[in-house]
Amino acid sequence: MDEIIVVYWSGGGNTQMMANAVGKGIEEAGKKARVVFVDDISSDELKGVSAFAMGCPAMGDEVLEEGSMEPFVEAVEGFAGGKTIALFGSYDWGDGAWMRDWENRMRDAGAFLLNDKGLIVNNEPDEEGTAACEQLGRQLAQR
Ligand SMILES: Cc1cc2nc3c(=O)[nH]c(=O)nc-3n(C[C@H](O)[C@H](O)[C@H](O)COP(=O)(O)O)c2cc1C
C-alpha cells in the first residue's frame, strides 16, 4: 500500500492541523499521504485498504460531528473488520468521552485500533501535540 488515506472533519481548523501532521508523519516514513476532508471522499474508497486514519473533534455533547462524520463512521463500521485504524481529534472542555465511544465502536466493528486508543489534543495542537500526530502517521505507515 503506497498511499495512506487520512479522512477528517474540522470546523475550526484544529483537527485539520492534526490531520496534516499525521500526513506529514506518513510521508516521513516513506509513504504517500492523502489528507482529505470527509465530504470529499466516499467511504467506499476505504473498503480496499488495510490501514487508514480518521479524525474528528468532540462535537455536540461528546459526539462526532453529526452531518458528515457520523454517517461516514457508520458506513466504515460495516467493513472495518480486520483493518488497522488510527483515530485522532481535538476537544476543549470535555474529558475525551467522544473518543472513548469512537474507539469502542471501531473495536466492536472488529478493527485493530492503532495504539489501542485515539490521539486526543486539547484545542489547537501545540508542539507536543503536533509531534504526537506525526508519530501516529509514522506508525500507521509502518503497518
Ligand atoms: C458545536 C460544538 C460542540 C462542541 N462540543 C464539545 C464537547 O462535547 N466536548 C468537548 O470537549 N469539546 C467540544 N467542543 C469543542 C471542540 O471540540 C474544540 O473546539 C475543537 O478544538 C474543535 O476542533 P476543530 O477546530 O477541528 O473544529 C465543541 C465545539 C463546538 C463548536
The ligand as an SDF file (V2000), in Angstrom:
LIG
                    3D

 31 33  0  0  0  0  0  0  0  0999 V2000
  -20.8710   22.8410   18.4800 C   0  0  0  0  0  0  0  0  0  0  0  0
  -19.6650   22.4530   19.2880 C   0  0  0  0  0  0  0  0  0  0  0  0
  -19.7670   21.4120   20.2090 C   0  0  0  0  0  0  0  0  0  0  0  0
  -18.6610   21.0300   20.9700 C   0  0  0  0  0  0  0  0  0  0  0  0
  -18.7920   20.0200   21.8880 N   0  0  0  0  0  0  0  0  0  0  0  0
  -17.7090   19.6600   22.6170 C   0  0  0  0  0  0  0  0  0  0  0  0
  -17.8060   18.6160   23.5730 C   0  0  0  0  0  0  0  0  0  0  0  0
  -18.8490   17.9780   23.7490 O   0  0  0  0  0  0  0  0  0  0  0  0
  -16.6990   18.3060   24.3020 N   0  0  0  0  0  0  0  0  0  0  0  0
  -15.5110   18.9600   24.1480 C   0  0  0  0  0  0  0  0  0  0  0  0
  -14.5320   18.6120   24.8120 O   0  0  0  0  0  0  0  0  0  0  0  0
  -15.3820   19.9590   23.2380 N   0  0  0  0  0  0  0  0  0  0  0  0
  -16.4460   20.3100   22.4770 C   0  0  0  0  0  0  0  0  0  0  0  0
  -16.3330   21.3140   21.5530 N   0  0  0  0  0  0  0  0  0  0  0  0
  -15.0340   21.9620   21.3750 C   0  0  0  0  0  0  0  0  0  0  0  0
  -14.3090   21.4290   20.1580 C   0  0  0  0  0  0  0  0  0  0  0  0
  -14.1380   20.0210   20.2300 O   0  0  0  0  0  0  0  0  0  0  0  0
  -12.9220   22.0890   20.0890 C   0  0  0  0  0  0  0  0  0  0  0  0
  -13.0970   23.4850   19.9040 O   0  0  0  0  0  0  0  0  0  0  0  0
  -12.0830   21.5450   18.9590 C   0  0  0  0  0  0  0  0  0  0  0  0
  -10.7730   22.1100   19.0480 O   0  0  0  0  0  0  0  0  0  0  0  0
  -12.6650   21.8760   17.6080 C   0  0  0  0  0  0  0  0  0  0  0  0
  -11.8760   21.2620   16.6180 O   0  0  0  0  0  0  0  0  0  0  0  0
  -11.8360   21.8360   15.1420 P   0  0  0  0  0  0  0  0  0  0  0  0
  -11.0870   23.1560   15.1890 O   0  0  0  0  0  0  0  0  0  0  0  0
  -11.1210   20.8060   14.3580 O   0  0  0  0  0  0  0  0  0  0  0  0
  -13.2540   22.0130   14.6880 O   0  0  0  0  0  0  0  0  0  0  0  0
  -17.4200   21.7060   20.7910 C   0  0  0  0  0  0  0  0  0  0  0  0
  -17.3300   22.7460   19.8680 C   0  0  0  0  0  0  0  0  0  0  0  0
  -18.4290   23.1220   19.1180 C   0  0  0  0  0  0  0  0  0  0  0  0
  -18.2840   24.2310   18.1140 C   0  0  0  0  0  0  0  0  0  0  0  0
  1  2  1  0
  2  3  1  0
  2 30  2  0
  3  4  2  0
  4  5  1  0
  4 28  1  0
  5  6  2  0
  6  7  1  0
  6 13  1  0
  7  8  2  0
  7  9  1  0
  9 10  1  0
 10 11  2  0
 10 12  1  0
 12 13  2  0
 13 14  1  0
 14 15  1  0
 14 28  1  0
 15 16  1  0
 16 17  1  0
 16 18  1  0
 18 19  1  0
 18 20  1  0
 20 21  1  0
 20 22  1  0
 22 23  1  0
 23 24  1  0
 24 25  2  0
 24 26  1  0
 24 27  1  0
 28 29  2  0
 29 30  1  0
 30 31  1  0
M  END
$$$$
